[in-house]
């Protein structure tokens, strides 16, 4: 059996890994490179119970457990560690009294007022390194990586079944096809009866902070001098860098992931905010100024399951901010679905693409923009 996985992000690499563990030949087809988009530019934050009480609960809890076991299962170091996570408030130019939770590396104007997670419930990975490690593990079991642009689905002439994909003018044959192209999965809506997937753009900076910032993740509310509110997230990593993201926009999604660039002025705003948050960040060298698009759906839930009306075609995308967290359980479940005919570890019913497939794409687009 040969499965073609369209997309070399964390979802595609995870599917390839779990398929290869089942002895299935997986080919990942990627236009630009492994982890070239959000999978390489996201925060890599993991949470056990932040999705509790939602349809994502079982997927997130299973995935959190898989993240803990994967370093031992496949070997390698992608910066996995447990974190203490805090929440707080900050204001441009403000000076406040400190609280019992306040952290020494932050500015006086930042007030930490609650603990959001412990080392038992929150963790992190370096997302790009994790994605690459999953792809290497898949390749060690026979998976292949092929660079090229997917431009269509090949169907069996006498039956409604996917038998391959069109890549750079040629045809790659397979027994099953998985669309896992993040927000670029919207392109597949032109070839398949799929609900629309949209991209929400986020901006981030990566600082060289060395050993100055401990394993303390932050979720803050920050008021700029003009009164605008931002919600920065701060993640120090095991490699001596600190990742900070904020400022979302609805900028158009370029056709090529390599063409994604920050919005004008967004990085300057983000850097000014970081200087207000922490003297350590203010004096640290910036290693990366970047932007990426997170894939979102009309109802905020991912699309994971068979494509309606076309046997052998599957989709796994739309994970929004929880793509890195939920990638392992998604990969495991999709592998079970393809090989066994049903997912066992996690119930995929809430993520069935058929729940949205009948809706009009223009209504989906308008609804997604209202949500973001």
N, C-alpha and C positions, 0 to 999 in steps of 0.2 A: 504494500500500500504506500502511495506517495501523496503527501499533503503539501499543497502550495500555500504559503502564508504570505500575504501581501502586507508588508510593513515591518520594518526593522527596529521598532521601538520596544519598550519593556513588555508590552502585551504580546507582540509577535515572538520575541525571544523566549518568553516564558512558555508560550504554547509549543514552540519548537523543542524546548527542553523536555517538557513532560511527554510529548509525543515520542521523542527519541528514547526516553526511558521505557516506553512501551514497545520498542522495536520498530516504530513506524519511521519511514524515510520522510524527513521534513525538509522543504526548501523554502528559505526565507528570501523574498524578493523585495529589495529596497532600492529606492531611487538614488538616495544621497549617501547614506552611511548609517551604521548602527548607532542608535541613541542620538541622532543628529538634531532632533527637535525637543519636545518637552521632556522626553525620557532622559536627556542629558542636561537639561537646564532647569529642572524643578528642584524643590527643596529636599526631597527624599525623606520626608517625615512619615512615621508610622505610628498608628494608634490602635490599641486593642479594642476600646469600647466607645469611641467617639461616634460610631454609627449605630450604637445600640438604640433600639426602638424604631428603626427604619428598615426598609427592605434590604439594606446593605449589611445588616448585622452579622449574619452567618458568614457571608463572603469575607468581611473584614476580619472577623475573629479567626477564621481558618487561615487567612493569608498572613495574619500577624504571627501565628504559630509556625507557618512555613518559613517565614523570614528568619525566625530564630533557629530553625533546623538546617537551612540550606548551607550555611558556611561549613558545617560538619559533613553534609551530604556530598557536596561537589567540590569543596576545598576552595581556597582563595580568600582574599581580603578586599572587600568593597566598602569598608568603613562602617560595617554594622556595629552598633552599640546601643545600649539602653540610655535613656535620657530622663532628667527631671524637666518638666515643662511648666512654665509660668505664664500668667496673664497680667496685663497692667495697662496703665494710662501714661501718656506723655503729651506735652504741649510745647510748641516751638518757643524757646526763650523763657520757659517757666522754671521756677525753683520751688520745690516742695519739700516738706519734711519727709524723712525716710521712714519706711515701715519695716516690720520684722522680716519680710520676705525680700527686701531690696538687695540688689546684687552689686558688688563692689565695682564691676567693670562698666556699669551704666552711669549716665549723667545724673545729676541731682534732680533734674526735671522729670525723670522717669520713676513712676511709683508702681512697684509690683504689689498687687493687692490680692492675688490668689494663686494657688498651685493647681494647675490643670491636669497634670499627669505625673506619675512616679516612674521609677525605673522598671516597675512591674507592668506599666500600661503604655508607655511611650518609648519609641526607639527611632533610629534613623539608619539610612544607608546613603552612600554616594550614588545617586541614581544612574549616572552614565557608566560608572564602574560596575554596578550591579547588573545593568542590562548587558554589558559586554561579557561579564562572567557567565550569565545565563546562556548567551549565544555560544560562547566557547564550550560550555558543558554540553550543549546540544551537538555541536560539531564533533566533539569527542566521541559521541555515539552515532555518528554518521550523517548528521544534518548538514545541509549546504547553505551557503549565503551566495546569492546572485544579485549583482547590482544591475538595475535597469528600471525603467518606468512601465508600470502596469497600465494598459490603456483599454482593457476590456476583458470580458469573460467569454470563454469558449463553451458552447452548449452542444450536447449530443443532439443530432438532427432529429432523431425519432423519439426522443424522450426529454422531459423537462429535467435535465441533469447537467451539472457543471462538470466539464472534462478537462479544463485547463484555463490558462489566462494568456492574453496577448501581452507581450513584452517587447518594446522597441521594434515593432514590426514583425516579430516572429511569434511562435506559439510554444508555450511550455505546457506539456500535458501532465495531468495529475488525476488522482481519484477523488480528491476533495480540495476545496478552495476556502481559505479563511481571509476575510477582509479585516485587517487590524491596522489601519492607516491613520489612526487618531482623527483629527479634524479633517484630514484629506480623504477620509472615508466618504465625504460628501460627493467625491468624484464617482464612487461606485454606485451612487443612487441613480446615475445615468445608465448603468448597465444592469442593475438589479432592483427588484421591488423592495428597497430599503427605506426606512425613515431617514430624514435628514439629520446630519450631525454638523454642528457649528463650532467655530473656534473662538474662544475668549482669550484675548491677549494679556499676558502679564509680563512685568519687567523685574529684573533682578540684578544684583551686584554680588560679586564674590571678592572678599577681602583676604589678604595675607595677614592673619592675626597671630600666627605661631601658637605659643602656649598661653597667650594672654586671656583667652576666653574659655571657661570650663564647659563641661557637657550640660548646658542649660539652654533649652529651646524656649523662645519667647513668642507669644502672640499678643500684640499690642494694639491699642487705639491711639493714634497720633494726630493732634490738631495742628495744622500748619498756621503760620501767622495770619493768613488770609481767611482763616476759619474753616477751610476744607479739611475733611477727615480722611485719614488713610489708615489701613489696617496692616501694618508691616508684620512679617514673620521672620524670625532670626534663628538660624540654625548653624551653630559651630560644628565643625566636622573633625574627624580624627586625623586628617591630613594637614591640620594647621590652618585651614581656611574657615571663613565664616560667610555664610550665604544669607542675603537679605532680599526679600521680595515685597513688592507692593505695586500699586498703580495698574489697574486693569483698563482695557479699552476694547472697543468693538471695531478695530481696524480691519480692513479687508485681508483675507487669507491669501498669500501669494501661492502660485501654483507649485513653486519649488521651495521646499523647506529651507534650503540654503539661502534663500532670499529674505528670510525673516530678519527684520532689524527693529531696534527700539523706536518708539514714536519720538518725534522732535521734542526736546525738553524734558522727557520723562526721566531719563537717567540723571540729569542735573537735579531735578526735584528729589529723586530717590537718594542721591548722594548727600544733598543738603540735609535731608531728614536723618540719615545715618550719622552725620556729624553732630546733630543735636542729641541723638540717642546715646552716644557713647564716645568718650575721648579716645578709647582704643580704636574704634572704627574711624574716627576723624584722622588719626595719624597713620593708619595702615594703608599699604599700597593696594590699589584696586587691580585684581587679576582678570576680571571679566565684567563687561557691561553687556547685558544680553536681554533678549525677549523670546518668548515662546507662546504658542497657542495651545490651550487646553481644550480637549474635545468635550462638548456638552450636548445634551439632548433636550427635547421639549419638556420632559418631566423630571429631568435631573438624574435619571437612572441610566446605567450603561445598557448597551445592546449586546447581549451575549446569547447566542443560540443559532439555530438554523434559519437561513433566509427563507421567508415564506414563498412557496410555490416553485422552488428550485432545489431539487435533491443534490446533495453533495456540496452545497454552498453554505457557509457559516459566516457570522460576523462577531467581532469582539472589539468594541470601541465605546467611546462616550463615558469614560470613567471620571472625567472632570478632575478635581483636585486629588482624588484618591487613586490615581493610576498606578503609582509606584507601590502603594500599600497593597492594592488588590490584584496586582499582576500575578503573583504565584498561584493564588486560588483560582483566578480566571484561567491560567494556563492549564492547571490540573483538571478543571471542570471541562474545558473545551476538549482536551485530550480524551477524557472519559466519554464525552458526548460522541466524538468521532469514532472511537475504537469500539465502545460498548453499546452505543445507541442511546445512552442516558448518563447524566452526571450523577455521581454518587456522593461525593464529599460535600457538595453544596447544591441546594435546590436553585435551579436557574429560572424557575417560573417567573419571578418578578422582572426578569431582564429579557424576556422573550421579545424579539423584534416585532412579532406580530401584533403586540399591544399598540404600536404606533403606526404600523404599516398602512393602515387604511386612511390615516389623516392626510389632509392636503398639505404638500410641502410648503406652500406659501404661508399657510397658517402656522406650521411648525416653526418657520423662520421668524415670523413676527413674535410668536410666543417665546422663543429662545432669547430674542433680543430684549423682551420685557423682563425676563428673569434675570439677565445679566446686568 
